[in-house]
Amino acid sequence: MRAWVLSLVAVVLSGCASVAGSRDVSIDALAQDYVRLALEIDAHESGYVDAYYGPEAWREAARRNPRERAALKMEADRIVAALRLLATAGGEPGQRARVMMANTSSARFRLDMIDGKRTPFVEEAEALFELRPKLRPLSDFDAALARIETLLPGPGPLSERVGAFRAQYSVPDDRLADVMHASIDECRKRTAAFIPLPAGENFSMTLVNDKSWGAYNYYKGGNQSLIEINTDLPVSIGHVLVLGCHEGYPGHHVQGIFNERNYRERDWAEYSVMPLYAPAAPLNEGGADFGVDLAFPGDERLRFEMEVLYPLAGLDPKMAPAFETLRRATGELDGALLRVSQMHLDGEIDREQAITLAQKYRLASRDVAEQSLRFDAAYRSYVINYSVGEDLVRAYVDRHGGDQKARWAAYVRIMSTPTLPADLAN
């Protein structure tokens, strides 16, 4: 019955000149059209496509002769209209069409942004990522600041006291590569215990500088990634496992493997391209941030840091519990920086006010606060995908995972099936 319904929809679509012109329309044909659309948008905005491992001829054609943005907007509208009818089907085909329709709508909005369109922060986030963040007033975080005051009492601004405390936990530059490799290797080992990884999958890692971000994964296809760690600012020993899980396992590297598997094994062309701005971003960034708690439940993170990472970094493991206490306390400030970003990008505060507030609520130095503003300027509402996305993924996994095996299975479902942020509410 489902196949009959899809065939009927395809016949109707093929006869609607306003939607599909004269050619036959299928979800696979629309998926290829969507990929070409994304590649041509990247020709207008370098970096829009975060990863691509489809036919090289498609990418070269997009680079050589991209359509004008007005034509790309019309193409996006056509694809959305066609997918809207296919999305009425039930089961996986309808879900696939629904996700692809959201991806194409996001691409259409991004084209408007390239042309200079600006909307309020929360509306932009919803249009790009199918997720409308609920932002709390900064006053909600003042109680957390007061609790942190009790952990590090003394004269001077709290941000300076926290900065001085954290400085004791910086990984020396000459040990950072070894510490990072040990971190990623352990993240891989723990991930592989629950997720079969393909033979030959691997990553290379380099240390870079002069970036607005702390680390980046460039998924190259063929189950390979390049991970870059930004050394503009000191890397804290307490942040190393976050980077290892987020950029590597079970984060972006593993997410790339699953995306490529959907493309190559299921012949879903839309998975051959990974736009930076798409509804998958909250699932990818939020899932990658959640990955450290998934791989290191309970006290296992602290134990591994003390037994392996602290000695590798030349730091005293006895220092670890104090850092862990502060880390948990500052975690209560998650969400404050989103409000600062929203206020700054919406023009409610100027740059200096944003820096001051970022220092206060991120408990950071001016250099770190300025880096966060550079990220906002480059990526705008993308910042929601970390904390808001992590809350979504965590809540979903908590609901569906009674034990570790079930929790990993819930995480895999997010990566392996067509999923939108709203789907994680179920």
N, C-alpha and C positions, 0 to 999 in steps of 0.2 A: 504493500500500500504506500509506504513512504517513497519508494522509487517512482511509483506512478504519479504521486503528487509533485515530486521534483521535475519529472518529465513534462507534466502539464504546465508548471511554472515556466520552464525553459521555452516551451512553445509560445506561451503568452508573451514572454519577454521578447522573443525573436520577432514577433509581429508588431511590436511597439516601436515605431521609428523614433519617437521622442526619447525613448530610453536607450535603445540599443542599436539603432540604425538598421541596416539590412542584414547584418551577420548574426549567426546563432550565438546565443549567450548561455554560458554555463559558469558555474562558480570557479572552475579551474581557469577558464578564459579570463574571468574578471580578476582572479588572483594574479595572473601574469600582467594584466593591465595595471593593477595596483603596484606591482614591483617596478614596472617601467616608470610609473608616476613618481614613486619615491626616489628612484635614481635620478630622474630629471630635476626634482626639487633640490637634490644634493648639488646639482650643477649650478643652481642659483644661490644656495646656501651651503657652502662647504662645511662638512661635519654633521649635516642633517642625518645622513646615513651613518650609523655607528658601526655596522658590520654588514658585509655582503659576501656570499659565497655561491651565487647563482652563475648563470652563463656570463662569461667575461664579455662576450659580444654585446650583451644588453648594456653593461656598464659603459663600454666604449662608445656605443651609439648615443647613450644619454649624455656623455661628456662632449661628444663631437657636435651634436645637433639637438640640444634641448629645446622643447617648445617654450614659447613665451609664457609668462606666468598666467596671463588671462586665459590662454588655451588650457593650461594645466588645471585651472580652477573649473573650467567647463568639464574637463575630463573627470575630475573628482566628483563633480555633481552627477555626471552620468553613471559612474560606478556606484555611488551611493544609492541612486534611484533603482538601479538594477538589483543591488544587493538587498534593498528593503523588501522586495517581493520574495527573494530566496530565503530571507530570514524568517518568513512565516512558517517554513517547514519545521517539523519537530526534530528532536534528537541532535546528533552531532552535526549533520549538514546544516541545519538551521542555526546552531550555535556558531559554527565556523563562519557562516555568512554574517551573523550579528557582530562577531568580533572584527571581521574584515571591514564591515561598514563603519564601525567605530574608529578603526585605524584610518580609513579614508577620510572620514569627517575631521579627524585630528589633522591630517595632512592638508586638507582644505583650509582649515583655520591657520595653520602654519604659513601657508602661502599669503594669507592676508597679513600676517605679522611681518613677513619679509617685505611686504609692500608698505609697512609702517603702521599698521593698525595696532592700537593698544586698548585693552579693556582692563577693568579692575582685576587685581591679583587673583582673587578666588574664581572669577569668571574665566580668566585665561587658563587657570589650572584645570578647571572642569572641561573646557573646550579641547585642551591638548591631551589630558590624561584620563578623562571620564571619571574624575574624582574631585569633588568640591570639598576643600578642607574646611574644617570647623576650627577657627582660630580663637584662642583664649586671650583675654586681656592680660597685659604684662603683670598687673597687680596679682594675678593668680599665682605667680611664681615667687612672690616676695617671701612667703613662708618657707619655701625651700632655701632661699638665700639665707634666711635667719638660721636655719638648721646647720647650714654649712659654716656660718660664722662660729658656731659652737665647736666645730671640728678644728678650725684654724684661727683661734682668737689672736688678737694682737693689734698693733697700730697699723695705720695705712689702709688704703683701699683693699677690699676683699680680693679683687681680681689680682692685685699684686702679690698678696700672700699665697693665693692658689698658684699663681705663676711660679713663684719661688719654690713652692713645694713640688710642683710638677717637674721643674728643672732638674731635680735630683734623680728623676726617673727617665731621663733622655738616653736613648741608645747612642753610644759613641759612633761617629761616622764610619770608623774603620771596622766596626763590628755589625753594622746594620744589615749588610747583605747576608751574612751568615745567620743572623737572627731571623730575618725574613724568610729565608729558605727553610729553616727549621720549623717556623710557624706554618708555612704553606704545606710542607710535607706532612705535618701532623693533621692539618685540616683535610688533606687528601686521604690519609689513612682512615680517619674517622668517617669520612663521607663514603669511601669505598666499602666500608662495613655494611652499609645499608643501600647503596646505589651502585649497581654494576657499571663500572666505567669502561669505555671501549679501549681495546688494546692500542697502545701507541699514543694515547692522549697525553698532552704535555703542555708546558708553558715555558717561556723564557722571561727573565725579569731584569729590568735595568733601573738604575737610579737616575732621576732627572731633576731639573730645577726650572724656575721661572714659569710656574703653572698656577692657575687659580684653584686647582683641586689638589687633594692630598694623594690620591692614587687613581689609576685608570687601568681598565682591562680592555685591550683591543683583541676581540675574538677574530681569528684569521681564517677560520674554516679548517676542515680536515682535523677537527678536535684539537686545534692548537691555539694558544693565546700568547700575547705579549702583555706582561704586567709591568707598568711603570709606577715607581714610588717617588713622589716629589720630596726633595730634601731641602726646599727653601726654608722650612721651619723644622725644629727638632722633632724627631719621631719618638713618642713616648713608648716605653716598654709595655704599658697597659693598653696600648692601641694596636700592637703588632698582630695579635690574633684576630682582631676585627678586620684588619687589612687582609690577612691571609684568607679568612673565610669569605669576606666580601668580594674580593677580586678573583679569588681562586675557587675554593671548594667549601661549601656547596653553592657558592655565589655565581659570579658572572661567567666564569669559565665553564662551569657545569650547565648553567642556563644556556650558554651558547651551544654546547653539545646537544642538549635536548631540542633546541630550535632547529639545528641542522638535521637532526634525526627526523623531525617532522617533515622537513623538506625532502630529504633524500629517500627515506623509507616509505613515507606516505604520499609523496609527490604533491605536497602542499606548497605551491610556489611562493605564497605570501611569507613563508617562514625562511626564505632565502635572503631576506633583507630585514635589518633591524634598525628602524629609525630611532634616533635619540628621543624625539618627542612623539610619544605614542602611548596609548592606554596600557601597554605592557610595562611602562617605566615604574609605576608604583609597585608592581609585583616583583620586578627585577631588583630595584634598589632596596625596597622594603624587605624582600626575601633574602637578599645578600646581607643586609644588616642583621636580620634575624638568624642568619646562618651560624653565627658564633654561639648563640645559646642552644641551637639545635645540635651542633657538633660537640659542645662542651656544657652539658647540663649540670645544674647544681654547682658544686664546688670544683668540678673537674677543670674548669678554666684556670682558677687560681692555683690549683695543684700543679698543672702543667707549666704555668708561668714560673712558679717557684723552683720546680725541679729541673727545668730545661732552659727557659728563655732568660731568666735573670742571670744564671751563671754564664751563659753564652755572651750576654751583654756586659759582663764584668760588674754586675750589680749584686748587692747583698739580698738574697731571697727573704731575709727577715723584714725587709722593707715592704714586701708585697701586700700584707694585710692592710696596712695603713692606706696604701694607694687604692686598694679594692674598696675600702670604706668610703673614700672620697668619690670614687667612680660611681658607686651606687647612689650617693647623695646628689651628685651633679646630674645624674640621669633624670632626676625629678624636674630639671629645667628643660627637658626636651619639649619642644613646641614654642618656647619663648623666642628663639631665633626666627621662627617662621613669622611671628607677629612683627618682629623688627624688619624682616625682609618685605613683608606686605606694606608696612607703613612707609618704608623708603621708596619702594617701587611705585606705590600709588601717590607719591608726592606729599604725604602727610608730614614727613620729617625730612630734613636735609641730610647731607652726607655726614657732617660732624655729629649731628644728633644720633644718626644711625650707628656710627662708630662708638659713641659713648654708651649707647644702650647695648650694643653687641658685647662690649667689654664687660658691662655689668652683668648681663644675663647669660653670657657664655663663660664668664669668669676668665677672660682671655686678655692677652696683651694687645696693644694697639696693632702690632703687625698681624696677629691672627684675625683681629676684627676687620682690618683692611682687606685681608685675603678673602674673608667671607663676603665682603661687599663686591670684590672683583668677581667672585663666583655669581653673585646676584646679577651683576651687570651683564655677564656673559650668558647665563642660563635662565635668568628670571624665575618664573614660578616652578622650575624644575626642582627647586629645593624641597618642595612638599613631598617628593617621592620617597625620601629617606624615613623620616619619623612617622608620617601619616601612613605610608606604605607598610612600614614595619608593624604598626599597630594592626593593620588589616590582616597581614599574613599571620602574625602571632595569634590573633583571636581565632582565625580559621583553623590553624593547626591545633590550638588548645581544645577547640570544640570537637575535632575529629580524631585526635590522637590520644588514646588511652594509655599507651606505653610508647617506648622509643620507636619501635618498629612502625606503629600506627602513625606517629608524628612524622617520621620520614616519608611514609607513604602519602600523607596529606600534602606535604611539601612537594613531592614529585608530581602529584596531580596538577598542582598549579603550573608547573613547568611544562608538562607534557600534553595538556589538553587546551583547546581554545578557551581562554578565560579573560573576563573583564573584572576590574576592581569590584563592581557591584555584585559579581557572582560569589565573592568571598563572604558575603553576608549570610549565605545559606549553609 
